[in-house]
Amino acid sequence: MMNRRMLTGLLGGAALGLAALPVLAQEVTLKLHQFLPAQANVPVQILDVWADNVEEASEGRISVERFPSMQLGGTPPELMDQAIDGVADVVWTVVGYTPGRYPRTEVFELPFMVSDAGAASSAYWQMYESEMQEEFSNVHLLGAWVHGQGLIHADKEIRTPADLQGVKVRGASRMVNQLLETLGATPVGMPIPAVPEALSKGVIDATTMPWEVTEALKVPELVTYHTEFDGNMLYTVTFVLAMNKAKYESLPDDLKQVIDDNSGLEFSVFAGSTQAAADGPSRQLAVDAGNTILTLTEEEAQEWVDAAQPVYDAWVAEMDGKGIDGQALIDQARELMDAYEG
């Protein structure tokens, strides 16, 4: 009886001692939500790489569950609010899905503003740190980047702005819609996953998007003409990878460091450059399909550049009305992109 009591006491004391020890392994699960199919280029080449790196660097203490194609519910324009509200822990989204909410990011969406996605992504992150933190104060930003060349995919040849007269074109952002309207097209706003059905049903005649996403959406099977530009791009769209702020702040310091080490400037440049590099293979699919690709020289594009100037003027005036120096943002973005390319 005495031995049994002593054993019980020893086991009880050991249990209390173990309870007092610090927890050495903390399991954290992050739900990553985004709008593209899992096999699309961005999930495979960027988001999965980020998630895998975080899992490996945390030695398995962080697990990233990936939810493509809006599997957690909602629509693409709701993604940012899902990150804010904690419906998802991390989201990848198009900033322009919530037009006017993050106005400073639009400097990188102005027509013919960007020539290199890596340079623009570098400038974008730097300007987030210096100019945009207040706009994104309700999330913890992990990355900010742009895609490669935005171009026009259509059911007819589009070589000059006049060819856009009356054409119903899906616009990729508020800035792109303004450009399309200025050029005489009829802009139609919709998230990118809706484009294939809209093309097949004739809701739109054409769409703007970069090459890299056309493969996942089978766009070369739905149109026969593609208009691209040498030199500066017709447009780009801004993205963010954003994390629920409370979720980030709840992490222990060493796991915060894991997130930090896989976020920021270097990751943003990687993401933008990787997305742009995926344009080539997807473009080749359109070539293999026998589609017509019109590549406008810088001289041919000058008519487009001149026609797009009112978009700049209107944007600067709009920013000034919000108390934001729009021209200063343009100048700063150009200076940072030039420094990167130099």
Kinemage of the C-alpha trace (Angstrom):
@kinemage 1
@onewidth
@group {chain A} dominant
@subgroup {mainchain}
@vectorlist {calphas} color= white
{ca met a 1} P 0.000 0.000 0.000
{ca met a 2} L 2.840 2.383 0.898
{ca asn a 3} L 4.647 1.639 -2.363
{ca arg a 4} L 1.459 2.260 -4.301
{ca arg a 5} L 0.948 5.636 -2.542
{ca met a 6} L 4.563 6.623 -3.150
{ca leu a 7} L 4.273 5.706 -6.817
{ca thr a 8} L 1.070 7.728 -7.163
{ca gly a 9} L 2.747 10.714 -5.503
{ca leu a 10} L 5.803 10.475 -7.711
{ca leu a 11} L 3.699 10.268 -10.879
{ca gly a 12} L 1.611 13.227 -9.744
{ca gly a 13} L 4.712 15.283 -9.042
{ca ala a 14} L 6.184 14.379 -12.406
{ca ala a 15} L 3.003 15.461 -14.158
{ca leu a 16} L 3.052 18.808 -12.360
{ca gly a 17} L 6.693 19.245 -13.319
{ca leu a 18} L 5.965 18.547 -16.965
{ca ala a 19} L 3.064 20.984 -16.930
{ca ala a 20} L 5.405 23.709 -15.704
{ca leu a 21} L 7.836 23.206 -18.605
{ca pro a 22} L 7.544 25.499 -21.664
{ca val a 23} L 5.802 24.057 -24.708
{ca leu a 24} L 8.616 23.230 -27.098
{ca ala a 25} L 6.517 22.518 -30.170
{ca gln a 26} L 3.603 24.742 -31.144
{ca glu a 27} L 1.462 23.664 -34.062
{ca val a 28} L 0.064 26.523 -36.152
{ca thr a 29} L -2.213 26.025 -39.146
{ca leu a 30} L -2.589 28.811 -41.697
{ca lys a 31} L -5.462 28.736 -44.174
{ca leu a 32} L -4.298 30.200 -47.491
{ca his a 33} L -7.195 31.255 -49.746
{ca gln a 34} L -7.060 32.434 -53.356
{ca phe a 35} L -9.151 32.530 -56.529
{ca leu a 36} L -7.245 30.535 -59.164
{ca pro a 37} L -7.279 26.764 -59.762
{ca ala a 38} L -4.579 24.897 -57.852
{ca gln a 39} L -2.741 24.001 -61.082
{ca ala a 40} L -2.439 27.607 -62.315
{ca asn a 41} L 0.986 29.217 -62.481
{ca val a 42} L 0.716 31.545 -59.487
{ca pro a 43} L -0.403 28.859 -57.017
{ca val a 44} L 2.184 26.347 -58.266
{ca gln a 45} L 5.169 28.628 -58.838
{ca ile a 46} L 4.672 31.266 -56.127
{ca leu a 47} L 2.100 30.489 -53.435
{ca asp a 48} L 3.062 26.840 -52.998
{ca val a 49} L 6.732 27.813 -52.947
{ca trp a 50} L 6.035 30.355 -50.205
{ca ala a 51} L 3.959 27.873 -48.206
{ca asp a 52} L 6.502 25.068 -48.581
{ca asn a 53} L 9.333 27.357 -47.509
{ca val a 54} L 7.410 28.479 -44.430
{ca glu a 55} L 6.625 24.896 -43.458
{ca glu a 56} L 10.230 23.805 -43.925
{ca ala a 57} L 11.750 26.795 -42.117
{ca ser a 58} L 9.406 26.262 -39.171
{ca glu a 59} L 10.445 22.586 -39.012
{ca gly a 60} L 6.824 21.588 -39.347
{ca arg a 61} L 5.471 23.822 -36.612
{ca ile a 62} L 3.567 25.836 -39.221
{ca ser a 63} L 1.276 24.016 -41.611
{ca val a 64} L -0.204 25.900 -44.567
{ca glu a 65} L -3.514 24.542 -45.848
{ca arg a 66} L -4.121 25.709 -49.417
{ca phe a 67} L -7.645 26.532 -50.608
{ca pro a 68} L -7.749 27.401 -54.349
{ca ser a 69} L -10.708 28.544 -56.455
{ca met a 70} L -12.470 30.260 -53.511
{ca gln a 71} L -13.042 26.943 -51.723
{ca leu a 72} L -13.595 28.724 -48.412
{ca gly a 73} L -16.542 30.538 -49.955
{ca gly a 74} L -17.187 34.070 -51.079
{ca thr a 75} L -16.079 35.824 -54.244
{ca pro a 76} L -12.636 37.157 -55.254
{ca pro a 77} L -13.529 40.767 -54.315
{ca glu a 78} L -14.175 39.541 -50.756
{ca leu a 79} L -10.701 38.085 -50.238
{ca met a 80} L -9.180 41.122 -48.582
{ca asp a 81} L -12.032 41.320 -46.102
{ca gln a 82} L -11.610 37.612 -45.427
{ca ala a 83} L -8.025 38.317 -44.385
{ca ile a 84} L -9.140 41.236 -42.232
{ca asp a 85} L -11.957 39.284 -40.578
{ca gly a 86} L -10.030 36.031 -40.131
{ca val a 87} L -12.159 33.903 -42.472
{ca ala a 88} L -8.774 33.047 -43.982
{ca asp a 89} L -5.374 33.489 -42.372
{ca val a 90} L -3.570 34.389 -45.607
{ca val a 91} L -5.028 35.539 -48.931
{ca trp a 92} L -3.600 36.257 -52.344
{ca thr a 93} L -5.690 38.775 -54.225
{ca val a 94} L -5.849 41.462 -56.870
{ca val a 95} L -5.821 44.822 -55.123
{ca gly a 96} L -8.113 46.242 -57.793
{ca tyr a 97} L -10.897 43.854 -56.831
{ca thr a 98} L -11.714 46.519 -54.226
{ca pro a 99} L -11.434 49.617 -56.437
{ca gly a 100} L -10.538 52.884 -54.748
{ca arg a 101} L -9.722 51.229 -51.427
{ca tyr a 102} L -5.947 51.270 -51.880
{ca pro a 103} L -5.468 54.244 -54.197
{ca arg a 104} L -1.682 54.552 -54.032
{ca thr a 105} L -1.193 51.075 -55.497
{ca glu a 106} L -2.813 52.260 -58.720
{ca val a 107} L 0.356 54.095 -59.703
{ca phe a 108} L 1.650 50.733 -60.977
{ca glu a 109} L -1.566 50.088 -62.909
{ca leu a 110} L -1.354 53.229 -65.031
{ca pro a 111} L -1.025 52.431 -68.757
{ca phe a 112} L 2.475 52.075 -70.175
{ca met a 113} L 3.974 52.727 -66.734
{ca val a 114} L 5.902 49.476 -66.304
{ca ser a 115} L 8.484 47.758 -68.483
{ca asp a 116} L 9.784 45.085 -66.088
{ca ala a 117} L 7.746 43.173 -63.505
{ca gly a 118} L 10.716 42.617 -61.194
{ca ala a 119} L 11.581 46.307 -61.162
{ca ala a 120} L 7.964 47.299 -60.577
{ca ser a 121} L 7.551 44.725 -57.791
{ca ser a 122} L 10.672 46.043 -56.085
{ca ala a 123} L 9.396 49.610 -56.334
{ca tyr a 124} L 5.932 48.542 -55.193
{ca trp a 125} L 7.222 46.929 -51.980
{ca gln a 126} L 9.493 49.877 -51.229
{ca met a 127} L 6.619 52.282 -51.724
{ca tyr a 128} L 4.388 50.119 -49.554
{ca glu a 129} L 6.937 50.536 -46.764
{ca ser a 130} L 7.271 54.288 -47.257
{ca glu a 131} L 3.845 55.374 -48.544
{ca met a 132} L 1.170 52.693 -48.170
{ca gln a 133} L 1.364 51.200 -44.690
{ca glu a 134} L -1.591 53.217 -43.469
{ca glu a 135} L -3.747 51.930 -46.341
{ca phe a 136} L -2.908 48.338 -45.393
{ca ser a 137} L -2.892 48.862 -41.627
{ca asn a 138} L -5.646 46.308 -41.025
{ca val a 139} L -3.616 43.386 -42.427
{ca his a 140} L -0.047 42.154 -42.164
{ca leu a 141} L 1.370 42.382 -45.676
{ca leu a 142} L 3.672 39.567 -46.779
{ca gly a 143} L 4.291 40.503 -50.401
{ca ala a 144} L 3.311 43.035 -53.075
{ca trp a 145} L 3.970 42.564 -56.763
{ca val a 146} L 2.765 42.997 -60.344
{ca his a 147} L 2.445 40.531 -63.203
{ca gly a 148} L 4.147 40.622 -66.580
{ca gln a 149} L 2.781 42.305 -69.657
{ca gly a 150} L -0.950 42.821 -69.730
{ca leu a 151} L -2.340 42.452 -73.217
{ca ile a 152} L -5.553 42.144 -75.195
{ca his a 153} L -7.036 38.801 -76.271
{ca ala a 154} L -9.883 39.225 -78.754
{ca asp a 155} L -12.073 37.645 -81.394
{ca lys a 156} L -10.846 40.147 -84.011
{ca glu a 157} L -7.648 41.972 -84.925
{ca ile a 158} L -6.887 44.944 -82.679
{ca arg a 159} L -3.900 46.923 -83.896
{ca thr a 160} L -4.873 50.545 -83.216
{ca pro a 161} L -7.045 52.246 -80.589
{ca ala a 162} L -9.668 52.746 -83.320
{ca asp a 163} L -10.065 48.964 -83.533
{ca leu a 164} L -11.444 49.016 -79.972
{ca gln a 165} L -14.438 51.194 -80.802
{ca gly a 166} L -17.512 49.538 -79.335
{ca val a 167} L -15.697 46.320 -78.404
{ca lys a 168} L -16.815 44.820 -75.070
{ca val a 169} L -13.601 44.174 -73.161
{ca arg a 170} L -13.153 42.717 -69.704
{ca gly a 171} L -10.968 45.150 -67.807
{ca ala a 172} L -8.467 43.909 -65.271
{ca ser a 173} L -8.746 46.871 -62.891
{ca arg a 174} L -10.255 50.306 -62.413
{ca met a 175} L -7.318 51.861 -64.245
{ca val a 176} L -7.614 49.416 -67.135
{ca asn a 177} L -11.332 50.131 -67.401
{ca gln a 178} L -10.593 53.848 -67.567
{ca leu a 179} L -8.023 53.190 -70.289
{ca leu a 180} L -10.453 51.048 -72.287
{ca glu a 181} L -13.173 53.666 -72.034
{ca thr a 182} L -10.730 56.399 -73.090
{ca leu a 183} L -9.785 54.303 -76.139
{ca gly a 184} L -13.428 53.865 -77.147
{ca ala a 185} L -14.054 50.319 -75.905
{ca thr a 186} L -16.896 49.265 -73.631
{ca pro a 187} L -15.214 48.097 -70.404
{ca val a 188} L -16.757 45.222 -68.487
{ca gly a 189} L -15.513 44.582 -64.971
{ca met a 190} L -15.333 41.010 -63.682
{ca pro a 191} L -12.942 38.800 -61.701
{ca ile a 192} L -10.648 36.750 -63.904
{ca pro a 193} L -12.241 33.337 -63.147
{ca ala a 194} L -15.429 34.557 -64.861
{ca val a 195} L -13.698 35.321 -68.162
{ca pro a 196} L -13.956 31.932 -69.959
{ca glu a 197} L -17.727 31.729 -69.591
{ca ala a 198} L -18.131 35.401 -70.528
{ca leu a 199} L -16.099 34.875 -73.717
{ca ser a 200} L -17.869 31.667 -74.670
{ca lys a 201} L -21.324 33.241 -74.194
{ca gly a 202} L -20.478 36.494 -75.976
{ca val a 203} L -20.896 38.621 -72.860
{ca ile a 204} L -17.509 40.097 -73.813
{ca asp a 205} L -15.668 40.242 -77.143
{ca ala a 206} L -12.200 40.478 -75.654
{ca thr a 207} L -10.334 40.426 -72.381
{ca thr a 208} L -7.238 41.945 -70.855
{ca met a 209} L -4.917 39.609 -68.929
{ca pro a 210} L -1.266 38.542 -68.914
{ca trp a 211} L -0.150 35.536 -70.927
{ca glu a 212} L 0.662 33.373 -67.905
{ca val a 213} L -2.943 32.895 -66.767
{ca thr a 214} L -4.356 32.194 -70.233
{ca glu a 215} L -3.352 28.531 -70.055
{ca ala a 216} L -5.346 27.755 -66.899
{ca leu a 217} L -8.373 29.622 -68.286
{ca lys a 218} L -8.025 28.126 -71.803
{ca val a 219} L -8.231 31.572 -73.393
{ca pro a 220} L -6.313 30.606 -76.585
{ca glu a 221} L -9.186 28.194 -77.309
{ca leu a 222} L -11.759 30.983 -76.984
{ca val a 223} L -10.150 33.784 -79.035
{ca thr a 224} L -7.942 33.902 -82.104
{ca tyr a 225} L -6.140 37.268 -81.799
{ca his a 226} L -3.699 38.597 -79.209
{ca thr a 227} L -2.260 42.125 -79.115
{ca glu a 228} L 0.994 42.634 -77.210
{ca phe a 229} L 3.435 45.540 -76.966
{ca asp a 230} L 7.187 45.950 -77.155
{ca gly a 231} L 8.705 48.309 -74.598
{ca asn a 232} L 6.460 49.495 -71.795
{ca met a 233} L 3.477 47.287 -71.047
{ca leu a 234} L -0.100 48.245 -71.879
{ca tyr a 235} L -0.858 47.722 -68.184
{ca thr a 236} L -0.078 45.671 -65.093
{ca val a 237} L -2.215 44.708 -62.100
{ca thr a 238} L -1.130 44.886 -58.475
{ca phe a 239} L -1.345 41.897 -56.134
{ca val a 240} L -0.803 41.375 -52.428
{ca leu a 241} L -0.250 38.367 -50.226
{ca ala a 242} L -1.861 39.486 -46.982
{ca met a 243} L -2.145 37.853 -43.551
{ca asn a 244} L -4.707 38.322 -40.826
{ca lys a 245} L -3.093 40.755 -38.419
{ca ala a 246} L -4.263 39.061 -35.211
{ca lys a 247} L -3.060 35.672 -36.485
{ca tyr a 248} L 0.401 37.053 -37.179
{ca glu a 249} L 0.592 38.828 -33.833
{ca ser a 250} L -0.484 35.635 -32.018
{ca leu a 251} L 2.595 33.761 -33.251
{ca pro a 252} L 5.594 33.272 -30.958
{ca asp a 253} L 8.572 35.405 -31.915
{ca asp a 254} L 10.491 32.594 -33.607
{ca leu a 255} L 7.555 31.750 -35.872
{ca lys a 256} L 6.998 35.422 -36.636
{ca gln a 257} L 10.625 35.408 -37.766
{ca val a 258} L 9.895 32.495 -40.098
{ca ile a 259} L 7.077 34.491 -41.689
{ca asp a 260} L 9.239 37.614 -41.865
{ca asp a 261} L 12.119 35.732 -43.472
{ca asn a 262} L 9.800 34.600 -46.257
{ca ser a 263} L 8.144 37.983 -46.808
{ca gly a 264} L 9.041 41.455 -47.979
{ca leu a 265} L 11.164 42.880 -50.760
{ca glu a 266} L 12.993 39.755 -51.879
{ca phe a 267} L 9.829 37.662 -51.961
{ca ser a 268} L 7.933 40.389 -53.834
{ca val a 269} L 10.596 40.596 -56.544
{ca phe a 270} L 10.671 36.792 -56.780
{ca ala a 271} L 6.893 36.684 -57.172
{ca gly a 272} L 6.714 39.389 -59.840
{ca ser a 273} L 9.652 38.016 -61.816
{ca thr a 274} L 8.356 34.451 -61.588
{ca gln a 275} L 4.895 35.420 -62.750
{ca ala a 276} L 6.342 37.324 -65.704
{ca ala a 277} L 8.616 34.398 -66.616
{ca ala a 278} L 5.555 32.145 -66.903
{ca asp a 279} L 4.312 34.261 -69.836
{ca gly a 280} L 6.534 32.490 -72.367
{ca pro a 281} L 5.200 28.927 -72.095
{ca ser a 282} L 1.584 30.143 -72.081
{ca arg a 283} L 2.232 32.358 -75.098
{ca gln a 284} L 3.597 29.348 -76.946
{ca leu a 285} L 0.252 27.594 -76.530
{ca ala a 286} L -1.391 30.381 -78.528
{ca val a 287} L 1.299 29.994 -81.198
{ca asp a 288} L 0.754 26.227 -81.301
{ca ala a 289} L -2.997 26.800 -81.641
{ca gly a 290} L -2.380 28.841 -84.791
{ca asn a 291} L -3.672 32.065 -83.273
{ca thr a 292} L -2.564 35.448 -84.583
{ca ile a 293} L -0.231 37.382 -82.258
{ca leu a 294} L 0.187 41.066 -83.091
{ca thr a 295} L 3.338 42.492 -81.498
{ca leu a 296} L 3.277 46.276 -81.745
{ca thr a 297} L 6.627 48.025 -81.899
{ca glu a 298} L 7.323 50.985 -79.638
{ca glu a 299} L 6.719 53.233 -82.638
{ca glu a 300} L 3.350 51.598 -83.343
{ca ala a 301} L 2.475 51.754 -79.645
{ca gln a 302} L 3.078 55.514 -79.492
{ca glu a 303} L -0.454 56.172 -80.736
{ca trp a 304} L -1.729 54.145 -77.775
{ca val a 305} L 0.575 55.959 -75.346
{ca asp a 306} L -0.622 59.352 -76.568
{ca ala a 307} L -4.259 58.273 -76.369
{ca ala a 308} L -3.730 57.053 -72.787
{ca gln a 309} L -2.473 60.406 -71.454
{ca pro a 310} L -5.929 61.513 -70.209
{ca val a 311} L -5.903 58.527 -67.826
{ca tyr a 312} L -2.799 59.971 -66.160
{ca asp a 313} L -4.259 63.453 -65.995
{ca ala a 314} L -7.514 62.220 -64.462
{ca trp a 315} L -5.724 59.996 -61.947
{ca val a 316} L -3.396 62.742 -60.729
{ca ala a 317} L -6.360 65.099 -60.338
{ca glu a 318} L -8.311 62.429 -58.466
{ca met a 319} L -5.396 61.723 -56.120
{ca asp a 320} L -4.933 65.432 -55.491
{ca gly a 321} L -8.583 65.557 -54.492
{ca lys a 322} L -7.890 62.860 -51.892
{ca gly a 323} L -4.942 64.791 -50.493
{ca ile a 324} L -2.437 62.482 -52.218
{ca asp a 325} L 0.301 63.853 -54.453
{ca gly a 326} L -0.302 61.652 -57.472
{ca gln a 327} L 2.477 63.106 -59.613
{ca ala a 328} L 4.964 62.562 -56.783
{ca leu a 329} L 3.929 58.886 -56.641
{ca ile a 330} L 4.464 58.552 -60.398
{ca asp a 331} L 7.876 60.183 -60.154
{ca gln a 332} L 8.883 58.030 -57.172
{ca ala a 333} L 7.760 54.809 -58.854
{ca arg a 334} L 9.683 55.647 -62.025
{ca glu a 335} L 12.802 56.549 -60.058
{ca leu a 336} L 12.733 53.276 -58.104
{ca met a 337} L 12.104 51.189 -61.218
{ca asp a 338} L 14.936 52.933 -63.067
{ca ala a 339} L 17.280 52.346 -60.119
{ca tyr a 340} L 16.427 48.629 -60.081
{ca glu a 341} L 16.913 48.218 -63.811
{ca gly a 342} L 20.135 50.230 -63.663
